[in-house]
Amino acid sequence: MKLQTFVGWAVASTAATAMASKVDTYLPPKVTVVGQREQQMLCDHPIYCNGPLLSKVMLSGVFDKDKSFVDMPTRKPLNDVLAAFNSLPSNATKSQIASFVDENFYPAGYDVVEAELDDWTDTPPFLDGVADPVLRGYGMSVHNQWKKLARKHDPTRLCDGCVSSLLATNHTFIVSGGAKSREFTYWDTYYINLGLLQSGLYKTARGVLGNLLDMIRLYGFVPTGGRVYFTDRSGLPLLALMVKDYYEATLDLTLVAEALPLLVKEHEFWDTYRSINITYTPNSSLLTSRKRQNSPGVVTSKITTPGPDLFSTAGSTDTAVARPENYLADTATSKTEPAGPDLFDTALKPGDFYAATEAGTMPSVQYANSTTAEIGPSLFTTALRRRSLDIPTTNPFASFTRDQLLVLGSVGINDTVAVNINSILYQTEIAIASFYELLHNNTHTKESLHFRDYARNRQKVMVDLTYNPQTGLFADYHIHSGEQSNVWTINSLWSYWAFSDQLPAKSTQQGLDSLRQLHAKFPGGLPNTYYNTSLLWDWPNVQTPMQHMAIRSASSIEKLPQYRKRNEYGSVSAGIAQSTLGTAFCNWYTTGGSISDVLNPYDHAPSNSSGASFGSYAIGADGNIDTTTDASDPGNYAWTNGVVLWIFDQYKPQIQIPKCPNVKLNIIQHPTPTPTPTPSPTYLPPPSSSLPPKPTQCTPRYKCKHCKCRLRRRRSLKQSNNARH
């Protein structure tokens, strides 16, 4: 089934057309996986990660939110809580389990408290040079939200021996902003760090980085979030880029020296637990460079796939384990019907649900290989985060059965070479190499050359497997089928941010063309995919981090020599930046945002909100944003704040007051006072006493009259010299 069947309105974009066209028959090389990567141990905490207590409480129906229970610290020491649970009858009722929870646990987030920002400033540097009062007021509104998001760990509220799922942190952290956010989140923190730096909160930013570096000291990597049940998963490895951004803003070389060995340790984790050894024979016609034509016939290298392979010392790994914070949904998803057959054995490998958490940061790997192409591009995987099967009849997935939408037989996450995650690791390797050189007087070292080789090899494999020379675009590669994904996503543009200067001209041309046409088609924000699956990472949802990536990718291409003087491309990155700022601003305004003496509230704004940021947005069929007046569930919005402040800093000469579709901005018009005319003064010559005295000898000050004597004196001196000779 062709892509056009699902998204006929989207084929105008170069990217969608290229990936769907019949003429694009390019097949990348087939790879052979050599050996198996090492497995990571599953978290085995008896309350918060695995075991009968967690299963009993979560399946009892006591909690509406999956995450609520696992964020509750205990009121009593661990052994006392386990003893109380063991005393419950095997057929304990819902009310008995609820009483057990009330007696033994504090409310969720009890040991997390609000924090003051010691380095707070009312004059953030990103507003320097921003004169427009509407933009300045909105920027200050976003800046002020850091106060609402600052938290710290307070273990003094718990008894000796009491336990919590919260990971101990030594510094203030910034939560992601959603109703359930009670800890740091790795991926969100990248964009939070960007915003803190633009706000001039350098001490807070250093503390945020310090917390993540402490995680590497304890666990060898940065977990997905600051909870014990995340310690067998990691988000995208963006810490090296955070350190790079921090250094460029502060020139704090001490932090670089502290971070470098820990960044190397995190890289080792990804190399060990997330990478596989492969061999393949590259296509000789992939690139036309002479250097590439002379390359060896067989490539042996490592490449990274998203999720973990997990093992447990407590039981067999043949059974998949539900994620603690998503326990009910994962358990329901694993069955075709609430009382139907368990599909763990036939559909899910150990760790697939855990891998899905990391895959959630890269929507393209929701869709696996083409083995299920007869019913669409791996539609089975759309059940990964599905909570409702009430699909509108207008949805292209409505024709598929309930079972087809729930089966996860082709999830294939660990079989996927994702473009964006390998692009990020390339950036990480270049950053680590640069840090070594920075600490050694900007000279190459053995270590820096080692990491540059890492990056070079990774880029080579990515070009061989994920680049399509016919379309000029990248797409995720599925190892099992040896094919590139037939579901194109803007995540595949991350490679242009990472190494556009290393790509052939056709690729950068196609990347920029795709971004330009996508922005023209979707001025409210670039969707991650063109499929309306009702999932958060698919159309019509727009994610702010992806807009940031698109801006950076377009900017990287525009900086190449061949594009610097081409006006038709010079505005792509700035245009997406303006749209991203506008989308955030318009939703803030329609949910009650206002600026004293500058901008009155929206006419239909709710009375109980003063303006909300949102973690994601929706766009309509026309590609413009669908603004909302409902501020009740903004989602994880801290990353939107960070991106908005970064846009202020990077594009302040270009940004303008946003135009919100079908929304009138109530800008306060102040009358311009009419100046009182003053009569022209009658000229009177100054008194003679105020005139400067007539010089006794020539000076440069009096050029019009008095310096004629200088000219006469020069002439007389010249005449005297001539007479003398």
SULRACOR-V337872 format. One record per pair of residues at least 24 apart in sequence whose C-alpha atoms are under 7 Angstrom apart, sorted by the first residue. I is the first residue (numbers start at 1). J is the second residue. If there is no record, write none. Layout:
# SULRACOR-V337872
I;J / I;J
This chain:
# SULRACOR-V337872
1;373 / 1;374 / 1;375 / 1;376 / 6;396 / 6;531 / 7;530 / 7;531 / 10;530 / 13;514 / 13;517 / 13;518 / 14;514 / 14;517 / 15;514 / 16;488 / 18;471 / 19;486 / 19;488 / 24;470 / 26;468 / 26;470 / 27;483 / 28;464 / 28;465 / 28;482 / 28;483 / 29;280 / 29;281 / 29;282 / 29;283 / 29;465 / 29;482 / 30;280 / 30;482 / 31;278 / 31;279 / 31;280 / 31;479 / 31;482 / 32;278 / 32;279 / 32;280 / 33;276 / 33;277 / 33;278 / 33;279 / 34;277 / 34;278 / 36;276 / 37;272 / 37;273 / 37;275 / 37;276 / 38;272 / 38;273 / 39;273 / 39;309 / 39;310 / 39;311 / 40;232 / 40;273 / 40;308 / 40;309 / 40;310 / 40;311 / 41;232 / 41;310 / 41;311 / 41;312 / 42;232 / 42;310 / 42;311 / 42;312 / 43;229 / 43;231 / 43;232 / 48;165 / 48;229 / 48;324 / 49;229 / 49;324 / 53;85 / 57;97 / 58;327 / 58;328 / 59;328 / 60;94 / 62;94 / 62;98 / 66;325 / 66;326 / 66;327 / 66;328 / 67;325 / 67;326 / 68;108 / 69;108 / 70;165 / 70;324 / 70;325 / 71;108 / 71;109 / 71;165 / 72;105 / 72;106 / 72;107 / 72;108 / 72;109 / 72;164 / 73;105 / 73;106 / 73;108 / 73;110 / 73;163 / 73;164 / 73;165 / 74;104 / 74;105 / 74;106 / 74;162 / 74;163 / 74;164 / 75;104 / 75;105 / 75;106 / 75;162 / 76;104 / 76;159 / 76;162 / 77;160 / 77;161 / 77;162 / 77;163 / 78;161 / 78;162 / 78;163 / 109;182 / 111;153 / 111;154 / 111;155 / 111;157 / 112;151 / 112;152 / 112;153 / 112;154 / 112;182 / 113;151 / 113;152 / 113;153 / 113;154 / 114;150 / 114;151 / 114;152 / 115;150 / 115;151 / 115;152 / 115;172 / 116;150 / 117;147 / 117;204 / 119;201 / 119;203 / 119;204 / 120;201 / 124;199 / 124;200 / 125;198 / 125;199 / 125;200 / 126;198 / 126;199 / 126;645 / 126;648 / 126;649 / 130;652 / 133;598 / 134;598 / 134;599 / 134;657 / 135;657 / 137;595 / 142;641 / 143;199 / 149;174 / 149;175 / 149;177 / 150;174 / 150;175 / 151;175 / 165;227 / 165;228 / 166;226 / 166;227 / 166;228 / 167;226 / 167;227 / 167;228 / 169;211 / 170;211 / 171;207 / 171;208 / 171;211 / 172;204 / 172;207 / 172;208 / 173;208 / 176;636 / 176;637 / 176;638 / 176;639 / 177;635 / 177;636 / 177;637 / 177;638 / 178;634 / 178;635 / 178;636 / 178;637 / 183;225 / 183;226 / 184;225 / 184;226 / 185;224 / 185;225 / 185;226 / 186;223 / 186;224 / 186;225 / 186;235 / 187;235 / 187;236 / 188;639 / 190;238 / 190;242 / 191;639 / 191;642 / 191;643 / 192;638 / 192;639 / 192;642 / 193;242 / 194;642 / 194;646 / 195;641 / 195;642 / 195;643 / 195;645 / 195;646 / 197;249 / 198;645 / 198;646 / 198;649 / 213;259 / 213;262 / 216;262 / 216;266 / 220;265 / 220;266 / 220;269 / 221;266 / 221;269 / 229;324 / 233;308 / 233;354 / 234;358 / 235;358 / 236;421 / 238;424 / 240;428 / 240;431 / 241;428 / 241;431 / 244;431 / 256;435 / 260;432 / 260;435 / 273;308 / 274;304 / 274;305 / 274;306 / 274;307 / 274;308 / 275;302 / 275;303 / 275;304 / 275;305 / 276;302 / 276;303 / 276;304 / 277;301 / 277;302 / 277;303 / 278;302 / 282;464 / 286;469 / 303;458 / 304;417 / 304;422 / 305;414 / 305;415 / 305;416 / 305;417 / 305;418 / 306;355 / 306;358 / 306;359 / 306;413 / 306;414 / 307;354 / 307;355 / 307;358 / 307;359 / 307;413 / 307;414 / 308;351 / 308;355 / 309;350 / 309;351 / 310;350 / 310;351 / 317;350 / 318;350 / 319;344 / 319;345 / 319;350 / 320;344 / 320;348 / 320;349 / 320;350 / 320;351 / 321;350 / 321;351 / 322;353 / 323;353 / 323;354 / 329;387 / 333;383 / 333;406 / 336;403 / 336;406 / 336;407 / 346;409 / 347;408 / 347;409 / 348;408 / 348;409 / 355;413 / 362;491 / 363;537 / 364;487 / 364;489 / 365;413 / 365;416 / 366;411 / 367;411 / 368;410 / 368;411 / 368;412 / 368;413 / 369;478 / 369;481 / 369;485 / 377;486 / 377;487 / 378;410 / 379;405 / 380;404 / 380;405 / 380;406 / 380;407 / 380;408 / 380;409 / 380;410 / 381;408 / 381;410 / 381;411 / 382;533 / 385;535 / 386;535 / 395;532 / 397;533 / 415;478 / 415;479 / 415;480 / 416;476 / 416;477 / 416;478 / 416;479 / 417;476 / 417;477 / 417;478 / 418;476 / 418;477 / 419;466 / 419;475 / 419;476 / 419;492 / 419;495 / 420;491 / 420;492 / 420;494 / 420;495 / 423;494 / 423;495 / 423;498 / 426;455 / 426;458 / 426;498 / 427;498 / 429;454 / 429;455 / 430;455 / 472;506 / 472;507 / 472;510 / 473;507 / 473;510 / 473;511 / 488;529 / 489;528 / 489;529 / 490;528 / 491;528 / 493;553 / 494;549 / 494;553 / 496;553 / 496;556 / 496;557 / 497;552 / 497;553 / 497;556 / 500;556 / 500;557 / 501;560 / 508;557 / 512;554 / 512;557 / 516;572 / 519;576 / 521;623 / 522;623 / 522;624 / 523;579 / 523;623 / 523;624 / 524;579 / 524;583 / 524;619 / 524;623 / 524;624 / 524;625 / 525;579 / 525;580 / 540;618 / 540;619 / 540;620 / 541;616 / 541;617 / 541;618 / 541;619 / 542;616 / 542;617 / 542;618 / 543;615 / 543;616 / 543;617 / 544;615 / 544;616 / 544;640 / 547;580 / 548;643 / 551;576 / 551;577 / 574;651 / 577;647 / 578;655 / 581;644 / 582;658 / 582;659 / 583;625 / 584;613 / 586;627 / 586;660 / 587;627 / 587;628 / 588;612 / 588;613 / 590;627 / 590;628 / 590;629 / 591;628 / 591;629 / 591;630 / 591;631 / 597;668 / 598;667 / 598;668 / 599;666 / 599;667 / 599;668 / 600;666 / 600;667 / 600;668 / 601;666 / 602;665 / 602;666 / 605;629 / 613;637 / 614;640 / 615;639 / 615;640
